[in-house]
Amino acid sequence: MAILTYREALNRAMVEEMEKDPLIYLMGEEVGHYQGAYKVSQGMLDKFGEERVIDTPISENGFAGIGVGSAMVGLRPIIEFMTWNFSLVAIDQIINSAAKMNYMSGGQFPMPIVFRGAGGAGGRLGAQHSQAFESWYAHCPGLKVVCPATPKDAYGLLKSSIRDNNPTIFIESEVLYGSKGEVPEQEYTIPLGLGEIKRKGTDITLVTWSRALGFAEEAAAILEKEGISVEIVDLRSLRPLDENLIYESVKKTNRAIVVEEGWPVAGFGAQIAYLIQKNAFAYLDHPVERVTQMDVPMSYAANLERMSLPNATRVADTIREMLQ
């Protein structure tokens, strides 16, 4: 096993795939000469040149559209948004072109494109730069949505996303880029739609993804000292969704909480709660609960940002209430 940071794992995945397939290219703001806004593309310009690592102006709608058009004629673009907050400028290209082209063309135009970049709150970046948009994109049929939480998962899921012939929304938590973890030295992929039990337990199931996995793991460690056994399901991708993994865990623990970084109203956790009550209702000893970001724009002040985001204390308190 190698010890890699999250950004190094992403870099390794892109480099390996671009070495295998000359049709793959990377395009976005500062991906080339600046080595990436978060240094994910470090060294790639020197390795592949300006025809395959392409710096763009601040024009998300423009370069997202170029990516969609190039995918229609056989290339396999990786389009980097500096953050997913800026993807809103390009949302028409993503929702109305990338997501629908294969369907509307009767299968004549597959769409092998990956949109990737930083998502969620990054630490005192204010309301406009601190948003978790995975539920927005998961709402749209035709898109795959991937939210890895560890370097190992980031590497394996990005390789699968690049090889997929469907448009993939690949959201990388902004605060995880420097996190480290074991990554096998041998090449591997992780299928999209395959979740993982990150921690086994018997008393309650926490369903989560991306950065919120850390909140769940911290809460589980706290409650272990109190004799409470927490099982953690890391979905890894939201579309496709590993529903059976959720149900099997809930059948064992009889209780579930969804922990997510996004807002509560119409968040993806609401969909998971619906699926659990629909397909595992007989196994529930308590209504499904959710721990989310507060229903407010993100504050710039550090203390208010901490209050707004989910955290281990809120997760642990919700678990205690459910087990009373």
ZATI-997887 format. One line per 8 residues: their letters; for each residue z, x, y of N, C-alpha, C. Coordinates in steps of 0.2 Angstrom, whole numbers. Example, Ala and Ser with C-alpha at 12.3 -4.5 7.8 and 13.67 -1.06 7.14 Angstrom:
! residues 2
as	39/66/-28/39/62/-22/39/66/-16 ~ 35/64/-11/36/68/-5/39/64/0
//
This chain:
! residues 324
mailtyre	0/4/-6/0/0/0/0/4/6 ~ -4/3/11/-4/6/18/0/1/22 ~ 4/4/27/7/1/32/3/0/38 ~ 1/-6/40/-4/-6/46/-1/-11/51 ~ -3/-11/57/-1/-16/62/-6/-22/61 ~ -4/-27/64/-9/-33/63/-16/-32/66 ~ -16/-28/72/-22/-26/75/-26/-21/71 ~ -23/-17/68/-26/-12/63/-29/-15/57
alnramve	-26/-20/55/-28/-24/49/-35/-28/51 ~ -35/-31/57/-41/-35/59/-46/-30/60 ~ -45/-24/63/-50/-19/65/-53/-17/58 ~ -49/-15/53/-51/-13/47/-56/-18/43 ~ -54/-24/44/-58/-30/41/-65/-30/44 ~ -65/-30/51/-72/-30/54/-76/-24/53 ~ -73/-18/53/-77/-12/52/-80/-12/45 ~ -76/-14/40/-78/-14/33/-84/-19/32
emekdpli	-83/-25/35/-89/-30/34/-95/-28/38 ~ -94/-25/44/-100/-23/48/-104/-17/44 ~ -100/-13/41/-103/-7/37/-107/-10/31 ~ -105/-16/28/-109/-19/23/-115/-22/25 ~ -115/-26/31/-120/-30/33/-122/-29/40 ~ -128/-27/41/-131/-25/48/-132/-31/52 ~ -132/-37/49/-133/-43/53/-126/-45/57 ~ -121/-42/55/-114/-44/59/-114/-40/65
ylmgeevg	-112/-43/70/-111/-40/77/-104/-43/80 ~ -101/-39/85/-96/-41/88/-98/-42/96 ~ -96/-48/99/-97/-49/106/-91/-52/109 ~ -90/-50/116/-85/-52/120/-83/-48/126 ~ -78/-50/129/-76/-47/135/-72/-41/133 ~ -74/-35/135/-70/-29/135/-70/-26/127 ~ -74/-29/123/-73/-27/116/-76/-20/115 ~ -80/-17/119/-83/-11/118/-80/-5/121
hyqgaykv	-82/-4/128/-80/2/131/-72/2/132 ~ -69/-3/133/-62/-4/134/-58/-4/127 ~ -62/-5/122/-59/-5/115/-55/-11/113 ~ -57/-17/117/-54/-23/116/-48/-24/120 ~ -47/-30/123/-41/-32/127/-35/-30/124 ~ -34/-31/117/-28/-30/113/-29/-24/108 ~ -35/-20/110/-37/-14/106/-38/-16/99 ~ -40/-22/97/-42/-24/90/-49/-20/88
sqgmldkf	-53/-19/93/-60/-16/92/-60/-9/93 ~ -54/-6/93/-54/2/94/-58/6/90 ~ -63/10/93/-67/14/89/-73/11/86 ~ -74/5/87/-80/1/84/-86/3/88 ~ -86/3/95/-92/5/99/-95/12/97 ~ -90/17/96/-93/23/94/-96/23/87 ~ -93/19/83/-96/18/76/-102/15/75 ~ -103/9/79/-109/5/78/-114/4/84
geervidt	-112/7/90/-116/7/95/-116/0/99 ~ -120/0/105/-120/-5/110/-124/-11/107 ~ -128/-10/102/-132/-16/100/-128/-20/95 ~ -122/-18/93/-118/-22/88/-111/-23/91 ~ -109/-19/96/-102/-21/99/-104/-22/106 ~ -104/-28/108/-108/-30/115/-103/-32/120 ~ -102/-28/125/-98/-31/131/-101/-36/135 ~ -98/-41/137/-101/-47/141/-97/-47/147
pisengfa	-100/-51/152/-97/-53/158/-92/-58/156 ~ -88/-60/161/-83/-66/161/-87/-72/161 ~ -89/-74/155/-94/-80/154/-94/-83/147 ~ -88/-85/145/-87/-88/139/-92/-93/136 ~ -94/-97/140/-99/-102/138/-105/-99/137 ~ -107/-94/141/-113/-90/139/-113/-86/133 ~ -108/-82/132/-109/-78/126/-107/-82/120 ~ -103/-87/120/-102/-92/114/-109/-95/112
gigvgsam	-113/-97/117/-119/-100/116/-124/-95/113 ~ -124/-89/115/-128/-84/112/-126/-83/105 ~ -120/-83/104/-117/-82/97/-120/-88/92 ~ -120/-94/95/-122/-100/91/-129/-99/90 ~ -133/-97/95/-140/-97/94/-142/-91/89 ~ -139/-86/89/-140/-80/85/-139/-82/78 ~ -133/-86/77/-131/-88/70/-137/-93/67 ~ -140/-97/71/-145/-101/69/-151/-97/66
vglrpiie	-152/-91/69/-158/-88/66/-156/-82/62 ~ -150/-82/59/-149/-78/53/-144/-72/55 ~ -142/-71/61/-137/-66/62/-130/-69/60 ~ -125/-64/60/-118/-67/58/-113/-64/64 ~ -113/-67/69/-109/-65/75/-101/-66/74 ~ -97/-61/77/-90/-62/78/-89/-62/86 ~ -87/-68/88/-87/-69/95/-79/-69/97 ~ -77/-64/101/-70/-63/103/-69/-66/110
fmtwnfsl	-64/-71/110/-61/-73/117/-55/-69/118 ~ -55/-67/124/-49/-62/126/-43/-66/124 ~ -42/-73/126/-37/-77/123/-40/-84/122 ~ -37/-88/117/-40/-94/116/-39/-99/122 ~ -35/-97/127/-35/-101/133/-42/-101/136 ~ -45/-96/136/-52/-95/139/-57/-99/135 ~ -56/-101/129/-61/-104/125/-63/-111/128 ~ -58/-114/132/-59/-120/135/-66/-120/139
vaidqiin	-67/-114/142/-74/-114/145/-80/-115/141 ~ -79/-113/134/-84/-113/130/-84/-119/124 ~ -79/-123/126/-78/-128/121/-84/-133/119 ~ -88/-134/124/-94/-138/122/-99/-134/117 ~ -99/-127/117/-103/-124/112/-100/-124/106 ~ -93/-124/106/-90/-124/99/-90/-130/96 ~ -88/-136/100/-87/-142/97/-94/-146/96 ~ -98/-145/101/-105/-149/100/-111/-145/98
saakmnym	-110/-139/97/-115/-135/94/-113/-132/87 ~ -109/-127/88/-107/-124/82/-104/-128/76 ~ -100/-133/78/-97/-137/73/-102/-142/70 ~ -107/-144/73/-111/-149/71/-118/-147/69 ~ -120/-141/70/-127/-139/69/-129/-140/62 ~ -125/-137/58/-127/-138/50/-128/-145/48 ~ -124/-149/50/-124/-157/49/-130/-160/52 ~ -131/-159/58/-137/-162/62/-144/-159/60
sggqfpmp	-144/-153/57/-150/-151/55/-152/-152/48 ~ -147/-156/45/-148/-157/37/-148/-151/33 ~ -144/-146/35/-143/-140/31/-148/-135/33 ~ -152/-136/38/-157/-131/39/-154/-125/43 ~ -149/-126/47/-146/-121/51/-139/-120/49 ~ -137/-116/44/-130/-114/43/-127/-110/49 ~ -121/-110/50/-118/-107/56/-113/-102/54 ~ -115/-96/52/-110/-91/50/-107/-87/56
ivfrgagg	-103/-90/59/-100/-87/66/-93/-88/65 ~ -89/-82/68/-82/-82/69/-80/-82/76 ~ -76/-86/78/-73/-86/85/-66/-84/84 ~ -65/-78/87/-58/-75/86/-55/-73/93 ~ -48/-72/93/-45/-70/98/-38/-72/98 ~ -34/-70/104/-27/-71/104/-25/-78/106 ~ -20/-81/103/-18/-87/104/-10/-88/105 ~ -8/-93/108/-1/-94/108/2/-91/114
aggrlgaq	9/-91/115/12/-88/120/13/-81/119 ~ 11/-77/125/11/-70/124/17/-66/128 ~ 22/-70/131/27/-67/135/26/-67/142 ~ 28/-72/145/28/-73/153/21/-72/155 ~ 17/-76/152/10/-76/155/8/-83/158 ~ 13/-87/159/12/-93/163/9/-99/159 ~ 8/-105/162/6/-111/159/-1/-111/156 ~ -5/-107/160/-13/-107/158/-14/-102/153
hsqafesw	-10/-97/151/-11/-92/147/-7/-92/141 ~ -3/-97/139/2/-97/134/1/-103/129 ~ -5/-105/127/-6/-112/124/-8/-110/117 ~ -6/-115/112/-8/-114/105/-12/-120/104 ~ -19/-119/103/-24/-124/103/-26/-125/96 ~ -23/-123/90/-26/-124/84/-27/-131/82 ~ -22/-136/84/-23/-143/83/-29/-146/86 ~ -31/-143/92/-37/-146/95/-43/-144/91
yahcpglk	-44/-138/88/-50/-137/84/-49/-139/77 ~ -43/-140/74/-43/-143/68/-45/-150/68 ~ -44/-153/74/-46/-161/74/-54/-162/73 ~ -58/-156/74/-65/-157/74/-68/-156/67 ~ -71/-160/63/-74/-159/57/-80/-154/58 ~ -81/-150/53/-86/-145/54/-84/-138/56 ~ -77/-137/58/-74/-131/59/-69/-129/54 ~ -69/-123/53/-63/-120/49/-58/-117/53
vvcpatpk	-52/-118/52/-46/-115/57/-42/-111/53 ~ -41/-105/55/-37/-100/51/-32/-97/56 ~ -25/-96/54/-20/-94/58/-15/-89/54 ~ -17/-83/53/-13/-78/49/-7/-76/53 ~ -2/-74/49/5/-72/52/6/-65/50 ~ 3/-62/46/5/-55/43/-1/-51/43 ~ -1/-44/44/-6/-40/43/-10/-41/37 ~ -7/-42/31/-10/-43/25/-15/-49/25
daygllks	-12/-54/28/-16/-60/28/-21/-60/33 ~ -20/-57/39/-25/-56/44/-31/-52/41 ~ -30/-47/37/-36/-43/34/-40/-48/29 ~ -36/-50/25/-40/-54/19/-43/-60/22 ~ -40/-64/26/-43/-70/29/-49/-69/34 ~ -48/-63/38/-54/-62/42/-60/-60/38 ~ -59/-56/33/-65/-54/29/-68/-61/26 ~ -64/-65/23/-67/-72/21/-70/-76/26
sirdnnpt	-68/-76/32/-70/-79/38/-77/-77/40 ~ -78/-70/40/-84/-67/42/-90/-68/36 ~ -88/-69/30/-92/-70/25/-94/-77/24 ~ -90/-82/27/-91/-89/26/-98/-91/30 ~ -101/-96/28/-107/-98/31/-106/-104/36 ~ -99/-105/38/-97/-111/42/-94/-108/48 ~ -94/-111/54/-90/-109/60/-83/-109/59 ~ -80/-103/60/-72/-102/59/-69/-101/65
ifiesevl	-64/-104/67/-59/-103/72/-53/-99/70 ~ -53/-92/72/-48/-87/69/-43/-86/75 ~ -37/-88/74/-32/-88/80/-27/-83/78 ~ -27/-77/82/-22/-72/81/-16/-72/86 ~ -10/-73/84/-5/-74/88/-4/-68/93 ~ -4/-69/99/-4/-63/104/2/-59/103 ~ 8/-61/101/14/-57/100/14/-53/93 ~ 9/-54/89/9/-51/82/5/-45/82
ygskgevp	1/-43/87/-3/-38/86/0/-31/84 ~ 6/-30/87/10/-24/85/14/-24/79 ~ 15/-30/76/19/-31/70/16/-27/64 ~ 20/-24/60/18/-20/55/19/-23/48 ~ 15/-22/43/16/-24/36/12/-21/31 ~ 14/-22/25/10/-19/19/3/-22/19 ~ -2/-18/18/-9/-20/17/-12/-16/11 ~ -14/-19/5/-17/-15/0/-22/-10/2
eqeytipl	-23/-4/0/-28/0/2/-35/-2/-1 ~ -35/-5/-7/-41/-7/-10/-43/-14/-6 ~ -50/-14/-6/-52/-20/-2/-51/-27/-6 ~ -49/-32/-2/-48/-39/-5/-50/-44/0 ~ -50/-50/-2/-51/-56/2/-46/-61/0 ~ -44/-66/5/-40/-71/3/-44/-78/5 ~ -45/-82/0/-49/-88/1/-46/-92/6 ~ -51/-95/11/-48/-100/16/-46/-106/12
glgeikrk	-41/-109/14/-38/-115/11/-33/-113/6 ~ -30/-107/5/-25/-105/0/-19/-103/4 ~ -14/-107/4/-8/-106/7/-4/-101/3 ~ 3/-99/5/7/-95/1/14/-97/2 ~ 18/-97/-3/25/-97/-3/28/-90/-1 ~ 30/-90/6/33/-84/8/40/-83/6 ~ 44/-88/5/51/-87/2/52/-93/-2 ~ 55/-92/-8/57/-97/-12/64/-100/-11
gtditlvt	64/-107/-12/71/-110/-11/71/-116/-14 ~ 77/-120/-14/78/-126/-17/80/-132/-13 ~ 83/-130/-7/86/-136/-3/82/-139/2 ~ 77/-136/5/72/-138/10/66/-134/11 ~ 61/-138/12/54/-134/13/53/-134/21 ~ 51/-128/23/48/-127/30/41/-125/29 ~ 37/-129/32/30/-129/32/28/-126/39 ~ 24/-120/39/23/-117/45/16/-112/45
wsralgfa	15/-109/50/9/-104/50/10/-100/57 ~ 6/-95/57/5/-90/62/12/-88/65 ~ 13/-87/71/20/-84/74/26/-88/71 ~ 25/-95/71/31/-99/69/34/-97/62 ~ 30/-93/58/33/-91/52/39/-86/53 ~ 39/-82/58/44/-78/60/51/-82/62 ~ 50/-88/65/56/-92/67/58/-95/60 ~ 54/-97/56/56/-100/49/60/-95/45
eeaaaile	57/-89/45/61/-83/41/67/-81/44 ~ 68/-81/50/74/-80/53/79/-85/52 ~ 77/-91/52/82/-97/51/84/-97/44 ~ 79/-95/39/81/-95/32/86/-90/31 ~ 86/-84/34/90/-79/33/97/-80/36 ~ 98/-84/41/104/-86/44/107/-91/39 ~ 103/-96/36/106/-101/32/108/-99/25 ~ 105/-93/23/107/-91/17/114/-89/16
kegisvei	117/-86/22/124/-84/22/128/-90/22 ~ 125/-96/23/129/-103/22/128/-106/16 ~ 124/-103/11/123/-106/5/117/-111/4 ~ 113/-111/10/108/-115/10/101/-111/8 ~ 98/-114/3/92/-111/1/85/-114/4 ~ 82/-110/7/76/-113/11/69/-110/8 ~ 65/-114/7/58/-112/4/53/-113/10 ~ 49/-107/11/44/-107/17/37/-107/14
vdlrslrp	33/-112/16/26/-112/15/22/-110/21 ~ 19/-105/20/14/-102/25/7/-105/24 ~ 5/-109/28/-2/-113/27/-8/-108/27 ~ -7/-103/32/-12/-98/33/-19/-101/36 ~ -21/-106/33/-27/-110/36/-25/-117/37 ~ -28/-120/42/-26/-127/43/-32/-132/41 ~ -38/-129/41/-44/-132/39/-48/-126/35 ~ -49/-126/29/-46/-131/24/-39/-130/23
ldenliye	-35/-136/21/-28/-136/20/-26/-136/13 ~ -21/-132/11/-18/-132/5/-13/-137/4 ~ -15/-143/3/-11/-149/3/-6/-149/-3 ~ -9/-147/-9/-5/-147/-15/1/-142/-15 ~ 0/-136/-12/6/-132/-11/11/-135/-7 ~ 10/-139/-2/15/-142/2/18/-148/-3 ~ 14/-152/-6/17/-157/-10/22/-154/-16 ~ 20/-149/-19/24/-146/-25/30/-143/-22
svkktnra	30/-140/-16/37/-138/-13/41/-144/-12 ~ 38/-149/-8/42/-155/-7/45/-158/-13 ~ 41/-159/-18/44/-162/-24/50/-158/-27 ~ 50/-152/-25/56/-148/-28/62/-148/-23 ~ 61/-148/-17/67/-148/-12/68/-155/-9 ~ 64/-159/-9/65/-166/-7/66/-167/1 ~ 65/-162/4/65/-162/12/60/-157/15 ~ 58/-159/21/53/-155/24/53/-155/32
ivveegwp	52/-149/34/52/-148/42/45/-144/43 ~ 42/-146/48/36/-143/50/38/-139/56 ~ 37/-132/56/38/-128/62/32/-125/65 ~ 30/-127/71/24/-125/74/25/-123/82 ~ 21/-119/84/22/-116/91/19/-121/96 ~ 14/-125/94/11/-130/99/16/-136/101 ~ 13/-140/105/16/-146/108/17/-151/103 ~ 22/-156/104/23/-161/99/18/-166/98
vagfgaqi	15/-169/104/11/-175/104/4/-173/101 ~ 2/-176/95/-4/-175/92/-5/-168/89 ~ 1/-164/88/1/-158/85/-1/-158/78 ~ -3/-152/75/-5/-152/68/1/-154/63 ~ 7/-153/65/13/-155/61/13/-162/60 ~ 11/-166/65/11/-173/64/6/-175/58 ~ 0/-172/57/-4/-173/52/-1/-171/45 ~ 3/-166/45/6/-163/39/12/-168/37
ayliqkna	15/-171/42/21/-176/41/18/-182/38 ~ 12/-184/41/9/-190/38/7/-189/31 ~ 4/-183/29/1/-182/22/7/-182/17 ~ 13/-179/20/19/-179/15/21/-186/14 ~ 22/-190/19/25/-196/18/20/-201/14 ~ 13/-199/14/8/-203/11/8/-201/3 ~ 8/-195/2/7/-192/-5/13/-190/-9 ~ 19/-189/-5/25/-187/-9/31/-191/-6
fayldhpv	30/-197/-4/35/-201/-1/41/-202/-6 ~ 39/-203/-13/44/-205/-18/49/-199/-19 ~ 47/-193/-17/51/-187/-18/56/-185/-12 ~ 55/-189/-6/58/-187/0/65/-191/0 ~ 70/-187/2/77/-189/3/79/-190/11 ~ 74/-188/15/75/-188/22/68/-188/25 ~ 68/-192/31/61/-191/35/59/-184/36 ~ 53/-183/36/50/-177/38/52/-175/46
ervtqmdv	54/-169/47/56/-168/54/51/-162/57 ~ 51/-161/63/46/-156/66/50/-152/71 ~ 49/-146/72/52/-141/77/46/-138/80 ~ 45/-140/87/39/-138/91/41/-135/97 ~ 36/-133/101/37/-131/108/39/-138/112 ~ 43/-137/117/44/-143/121/38/-146/124 ~ 38/-152/126/32/-156/128/32/-155/136 ~ 31/-148/138/30/-147/145/25/-141/145
pmsyaanl	22/-140/151/18/-133/152/23/-127/152 ~ 20/-122/149/25/-116/148/27/-113/155 ~ 33/-111/156/35/-108/162/34/-101/162 ~ 33/-98/168/33/-91/169/39/-87/168 ~ 45/-91/169/52/-88/169/53/-86/162 ~ 56/-80/160/57/-78/153/62/-83/150 ~ 68/-85/154/73/-89/151/70/-96/149 ~ 66/-98/153/63/-105/152/58/-105/147
ermslpna	54/-99/146/49/-99/141/53/-99/134 ~ 59/-95/133/63/-95/127/65/-102/126 ~ 67/-106/131/70/-113/129/64/-117/127 ~ 58/-116/129/52/-120/128/50/-119/121 ~ 50/-113/118/47/-112/112/52/-113/106 ~ 49/-115/100/53/-116/95/57/-109/93 ~ 63/-109/90/66/-103/88/70/-104/82 ~ 73/-99/79/77/-99/73/83/-104/74
trvadtir	86/-104/80/92/-108/81/91/-116/80 ~ 85/-118/83/83/-125/83/81/-126/76 ~ 78/-122/72/76/-123/65/82/-124/61 ~ 87/-119/62/93/-119/58/97/-126/59 ~ 98/-128/65/101/-134/67/98/-140/64 ~ 92/-140/64/88/-146/61/89/-146/54 ~ 89/-141/51/90/-140/43/98/-143/42 ~ 102/-140/46/109/-143/45/110/-150/45
emlq	107/-153/50/107/-160/51/104/-164/45 ~ 99/-162/43/95/-165/37/99/-165/31 ~ 104/-159/30/107/-158/24/114/-162/24 ~ 116/-165/30/123/-168/30/123/-174/26
//
